[in-house]
Each structure stands twice: as structure tokens, then as C-alpha cells.
Amino acid sequence: MNEFRWGILGTGGIASAFVKDLEMAEGHSVVAVGSRSQQKASEFASSIPGATAYGSYEDLVCDNDVDAIYVSTPHPFHKEHTLLALHASKPVLCEKPFAISASESEEMIDAALINKVALLEAMWTRYLPHIAQVRKILSSGVLGKIYSVEADHGQRLADRNIPRLVDPELAGGALLDLGIYPISFAHLILGAPTKITSRAVMTDRGVDAQTSAIFDYADGAQAVITTNMITRTPCRALVSGLLARLEIESVFYNPTSMRVITSDGEITEYPHSYQGHGLREQAIEMARVVRSGQLESPLMPWSETVAVMQSLDEIRRQIGLSYPFEN
């Protein structure tokens, strides 16, 4: 099968990690890089043999040698850059958070439908082998009826003054950057909640430093989610059912180990054996989707992307988190 050729739109840290992990994916290569400046594009492409550097995103998406675009620019630009690629008939793997709001997400999905090109959210956790195992555990019924999900994601980042985290103009705050992981996990396990209750501690610049939320479900289940960018938290996930519980070790959204513990104490271990970062799995799925003629992935379908964004929208409404460019 022919090599699947990637164009990288945006040259930040996550793009570097994606390119590095892609080296472990057979049949994938990076052939082009786009930035807002030729210098940045050239610097990024200098370590990628044969990659073309473009000083504009428009030139990148028009490259006929590119099979798909990886969008890794800051959150507020995801919609703009995804639409640019989709309207150039280029499939897109767009970094999380997929957009700033559910309405933006729907606009992006509409563009994929109109142009008949694939669009995937790069919520990389959903494509990892240990999450595939989680899906099997859930479908097996070994946990019984699930009543509780707990997941946290906290990192000490606020005092590093990283613009995308602290700047309201870049949709900063813990929620969209870090909180999306436990929120997406809760959606994976229990689906969309019927009610959300959330509270936050805000920074002096008006973005959330720490946010907690309770998701309520019609069947009596709850998910408890916490995220913060002040301090490092355990970053574990726990799924408790009537018959057993699933414990996912730190860091739960990375390739990691986990175990199932039944109510009578029987333990089944799932050790961590994955090599590499894990960002390549979403690329592998992207290639499969494109080659099969599909537009979305069953591992992270559009309906799920929109549902997660709706939960983020509701939390933002409750905690008063808005951005200057929305007004």
C-alpha cells in the first residue's frame, strides 16, 4: 500500500511530538510543513528528510502530495484552519479541543460533509490500545452496572506562564486544555450527562485555574471530574460497577497499565507494554478512514465530538469562562 503522506499545519510542541511518534508508524511520512512564517516552517522541516516548508497555510493545503492535514495550532484557530484544509479537499486530523464550542464543531463537520472529506478529532486517547481494552471490558459486562466514574487531570503549568494556558485570547485555562481528557473519558464510559454541576477557581486574567464538575445520569450514575493547571494530581481514572471496578493508572489518558478488581477480590492485570508516545495511533486510524472512503471514525465519531463540546460549553457557562474574541 502507498505511503500515507502528512502535512503539518502549525509548528508547536504537540506537532513535534506527533512527527516524532509518527516515525514508529510504518507507511506514514511527513512531506510538508506549514507555518505563518517561512522561517518557522523551514526550521521545523529541517529535521524531516524531504519535507517541503511552506510560509503560509494556504500553500500547505494546496500541496497535491499531501494526503491529510494535521491541525495543531492554538485552540481558537482550529475552526479556521480546519475549514481552510477541508475546502481544499484535504482530510483533517484536528487537535483537541476540536474547537472552542459545539457550534464551531458543527460548522467544521458540515464542511467535511459538503466537501466529502474525512475529519477526525485528535483526541489521541480514544485510539490507544489500552482504551480498546477498556471498551472490551465494558462490553463484557464484567463490571456490572456502572454507577461511578472518577477522573482527574492536573499539571503544574500555571506558573510557567505558557501563553496557550494563561492567555484569554488563546482560550486559556485548565478546562479546554486539560479538563477535556477526563470529560471525554466520562463520555466514553457513560455517554452524555443529563445534568452538569460545576465550580471553578479563576485566575486574575479570567481563565479557570481549577475546575470540578459532577455529571449526573438518568440511571443514577455519576461522574466526578477535576482538572487544574496549578498542581500535579494523580491523573488516574476509576470506573466502579456493581460487580467490579476498573482502575487505570497514571497517566490514564496515556498508554498505561490498569486492572479489574471484582467484588470478591479477584484481580486481572493489564500491564503497560506500549512503546512510544501514542500519538501515532490516531494517524493510523486516520489513514484507515481515508482509504476506506469514510468521513469519520467509529472510535471518535462526530456525534461524540459534539457531545463533549456541549458539556464543555455548559461548564463554561456555569463557571463564567468566556473569551474576548467571543464578544
C-alpha positions in Angstrom: 0.0 0.0 0.0 1.2 3.5 -0.8 2.7 5.6 1.9 0.2 7.9 3.7 1.6 11.5 3.5 1.1 14.1 6.1 1.1 17.9 6.1 1.7 19.6 9.4 -0.3 22.8 10.0 1.3 24.5 13.0 4.7 24.0 14.4 4.3 23.9 18.2 5.3 21.3 20.7 2.4 18.9 20.1 3.3 18.9 16.3 6.9 18.0 17.2 5.6 15.1 19.4 3.3 13.9 16.6 6.0 13.9 14.0 8.4 12.0 16.3 5.9 9.4 17.2 4.9 9.0 13.5 8.4 7.6 12.9 7.1 4.4 14.6 4.1 4.1 12.3 5.0 2.0 9.2 3.8 3.5 6.0 3.4 7.1 7.2 5.6 10.1 6.4 5.6 13.9 6.8 6.0 15.5 3.4 5.1 19.1 4.2 5.0 21.7 7.0 3.1 24.9 7.1 3.6 27.9 9.3 2.7 31.6 9.4 6.4 32.4 8.5 8.8 30.7 6.1 11.5 30.7 8.8 9.5 28.8 11.3 8.3 26.3 8.7 11.9 25.8 7.5 13.2 25.3 11.0 10.6 22.7 11.8 11.0 20.9 8.5 14.8 20.9 8.7 14.8 17.7 10.8 12.3 15.9 8.5 14.0 14.4 5.4 12.4 15.5 2.2 9.7 17.7 3.8 8.6 20.9 2.0 8.4 24.0 4.1 5.6 26.5 3.4 5.4 30.0 4.8 1.6 30.0 4.6 -1.1 27.6 5.5 -2.8 28.3 2.2 0.2 26.9 0.3 0.3 23.9 2.5 -3.2 22.7 2.0 -2.8 23.1 -1.8 0.1 20.7 -1.9 -1.0 17.8 -4.1 1.4 15.4 -2.4 -0.3 15.7 0.9 -2.9 13.1 1.8 -4.1 14.6 5.1 -3.5 17.7 7.3 -2.7 17.6 11.0 -4.0 20.8 12.5 -2.1 21.7 15.7 -2.4 25.5 16.0 -3.8 27.1 19.2 -7.4 26.4 20.2 -9.1 29.5 18.8 -7.7 28.8 15.3 -8.8 25.2 14.9 -12.0 26.0 13.1 -10.4 28.5 10.7 -7.5 26.2 9.8 -9.7 23.0 9.6 -12.1 24.8 7.2 -9.2 26.0 5.1 -8.0 22.4 4.6 -11.4 20.9 4.2 -12.4 23.4 1.5 -9.1 22.5 -0.3 -10.5 18.9 -0.2 -7.8 17.8 2.3 -8.8 15.3 5.1 -8.1 16.8 8.6 -7.0 15.4 11.9 -7.7 18.3 14.2 -6.1 18.6 17.7 -8.2 18.6 20.8 -10.1 20.6 21.9 -11.7 20.2 18.5 -13.0 23.7 18.6 -14.0 26.4 21.1 -17.7 25.5 21.1 -20.2 22.9 19.9 -21.4 25.3 17.3 -17.9 25.7 15.9 -17.6 21.9 15.8 -20.8 21.5 13.9 -19.7 24.1 11.4 -16.5 22.1 10.8 -18.4 18.8 10.5 -20.8 20.5 8.0 -17.8 21.5 5.9 -16.5 17.9 5.9 -19.9 16.7 4.7 -20.1 19.3 2.0 -16.6 18.6 0.7 -16.9 14.8 1.3 -13.6 14.6 3.1 -12.7 12.9 6.3 -12.5 14.8 9.6 -11.3 13.4 12.9 -10.7 14.8 16.3 -7.2 14.2 17.6 -8.4 13.1 21.0 -5.5 10.7 20.9 -6.6 8.7 24.0 -9.6 7.3 22.1 -7.3 5.5 19.6 -4.9 3.9 22.1 -4.7 0.1 22.7 -5.5 0.3 26.4 -8.7 2.2 25.6 -9.6 -0.5 23.1 -9.2 -2.9 26.0 -11.4 -0.7 28.2 -14.1 -0.9 25.5 -13.8 -4.7 25.6 -14.1 -4.7 29.4 -17.2 -2.6 29.3 -18.9 -4.7 26.6 -18.1 -7.9 28.5 -20.3 -6.9 31.4 -17.6 -7.9 34.0 -18.1 -4.6 35.8 -21.8 -4.9 36.0 -24.0 -1.8 36.0 -21.7 1.2 36.3 -22.5 3.7 39.0 -19.4 5.9 39.3 -16.6 7.3 37.2 -13.8 9.4 38.6 -11.1 11.0 36.6 -8.7 13.9 37.2 -6.1 15.7 35.2 -3.9 18.3 36.9 -0.4 19.6 36.0 1.7 22.3 37.4 1.7 24.7 34.5 0.2 28.0 35.5 3.5 29.3 37.0 5.3 28.6 33.7 3.4 31.4 32.0 2.6 29.3 28.9 0.5 31.6 26.6 -2.0 29.0 25.4 -2.8 28.2 29.1 -2.9 31.6 30.7 -4.0 34.0 27.9 -7.8 34.5 27.4 -7.1 35.5 23.8 -5.8 31.9 23.2 -8.8 30.3 25.0 -6.5 29.6 28.0 -7.4 27.9 31.2 -7.4 24.3 32.6 -10.8 23.3 31.2 -10.2 23.1 27.4 -6.6 22.1 27.5 -6.5 19.6 30.4 -10.1 19.0 31.5 -11.1 17.7 28.1 -9.4 14.4 28.9 -11.4 13.4 32.0 -14.6 14.9 30.4 -14.0 12.9 27.2 -13.3 9.8 29.3 -16.6 10.2 31.2 -18.4 10.4 27.9 -16.7 7.3 26.7 -17.9 5.3 29.7 -21.3 6.8 30.5 -22.3 9.0 27.5 -23.6 12.5 27.6 -24.9 13.5 31.1 -28.4 14.7 31.8 -27.2 17.4 34.3 -23.9 19.1 35.0 -22.9 20.9 38.2 -19.6 22.7 38.1 -17.4 25.1 40.1 -14.1 26.8 39.3 -11.3 29.0 40.7 -10.4 31.7 38.2 -7.0 33.3 37.6 -6.6 37.1 37.7 -6.7 37.1 33.9 -10.2 35.5 33.9 -9.5 31.9 32.9 -10.0 28.8 35.1 -7.1 27.7 37.2 -9.1 24.8 38.6 -12.4 23.3 37.7 -14.5 20.5 39.2 -17.7 19.0 37.8 -20.3 16.4 38.6 -22.1 14.7 35.7 -25.5 13.2 36.6 -27.1 10.5 34.5 -30.8 9.4 34.3 -29.9 5.9 35.5 -28.4 7.1 38.8 -24.8 7.1 37.7 -22.4 9.9 38.3 -19.0 11.1 37.0 -16.8 13.3 39.2 -14.2 15.2 37.2 -11.5 17.5 38.3 -8.9 19.5 36.4 -6.3 22.1 37.3 -3.2 23.8 36.0 -1.8 24.7 39.4 -0.5 21.4 40.7 0.2 17.8 39.5 -2.6 15.5 40.5 -2.6 11.6 40.4 -4.2 11.7 36.8 -5.9 8.4 37.4 -9.3 7.1 36.3 -11.7 4.8 38.2 -14.8 3.1 36.9 -16.9 1.4 39.6 -19.6 -1.1 38.7 -21.9 -3.3 40.8 -19.7 -6.4 40.2 -16.2 -4.9 39.8 -14.1 -1.8 39.3 -11.6 -0.8 36.7 -8.6 1.1 37.9 -6.5 2.9 35.2 -3.1 4.1 36.4 -1.4 7.4 35.9 -1.4 8.8 33.4 -4.8 7.4 32.4 -5.0 9.1 29.1 -1.6 7.9 28.1 -0.6 4.3 27.3 -0.6 2.8 30.8 -1.4 -0.2 33.0 -4.8 -1.0 34.5 -6.6 -3.7 36.4 -10.1 -5.0 37.1 -10.9 -5.9 40.7 -14.0 -7.9 41.3 -16.2 -7.6 44.4 -14.7 -10.8 45.8 -11.2 -9.5 45.4 -10.1 -11.3 42.1 -7.6 -9.1 40.2 -7.0 -9.1 36.5 -3.9 -7.1 35.5 -3.4 -5.4 32.2 0.3 -4.4 32.1 1.7 -1.5 30.2 3.7 -2.7 27.2 3.2 0.1 24.7 6.3 1.6 23.0 6.4 5.3 22.1 4.2 8.3 22.9 1.0 7.1 21.4 0.1 9.9 19.1 0.6 7.7 16.0 -2.4 5.6 16.7 -4.8 8.4 15.6 -2.7 8.8 12.4 -3.1 5.1 11.7 -6.8 5.4 12.2 -6.9 8.5 10.0 -5.3 6.6 7.1 -7.7 3.7 7.5 -10.7 6.1 7.5 -9.5 8.0 4.4 -8.6 4.8 2.5 -12.0 3.2 3.3 -13.9 6.2 2.0 -15.4 7.0 5.4 -15.7 10.6 6.7 -15.5 9.9 10.4 -14.1 7.3 12.8 -16.2 5.0 15.0 -13.6 5.4 17.7 -14.4 9.1 18.0 -17.5 9.8 15.9 -18.7 13.3 15.2 -21.7 12.9 17.5 -19.3 12.2 20.3 -17.1 15.2 19.5 -20.1 17.5 19.5 -21.5 16.0 22.8 -18.1 16.5 24.5 -18.1 20.1 23.3 -21.6 20.6 24.6 -20.5 19.5 28.0 -17.6 21.9 27.9 -20.0 24.7 26.8 -22.2 24.1 29.8 -19.3 24.0 32.2 -18.0 27.3 30.7 -21.5 28.8 31.1 -21.7 27.8 34.8 -18.2 29.0 35.8 -18.4 32.2 33.7 -15.5 31.3 31.4 -15.6 33.3 28.2 -13.0 34.7 25.8 -12.6 38.2 24.4 -12.9 37.1 20.8 -16.4 35.6 21.5 -17.9 39.0 22.5 
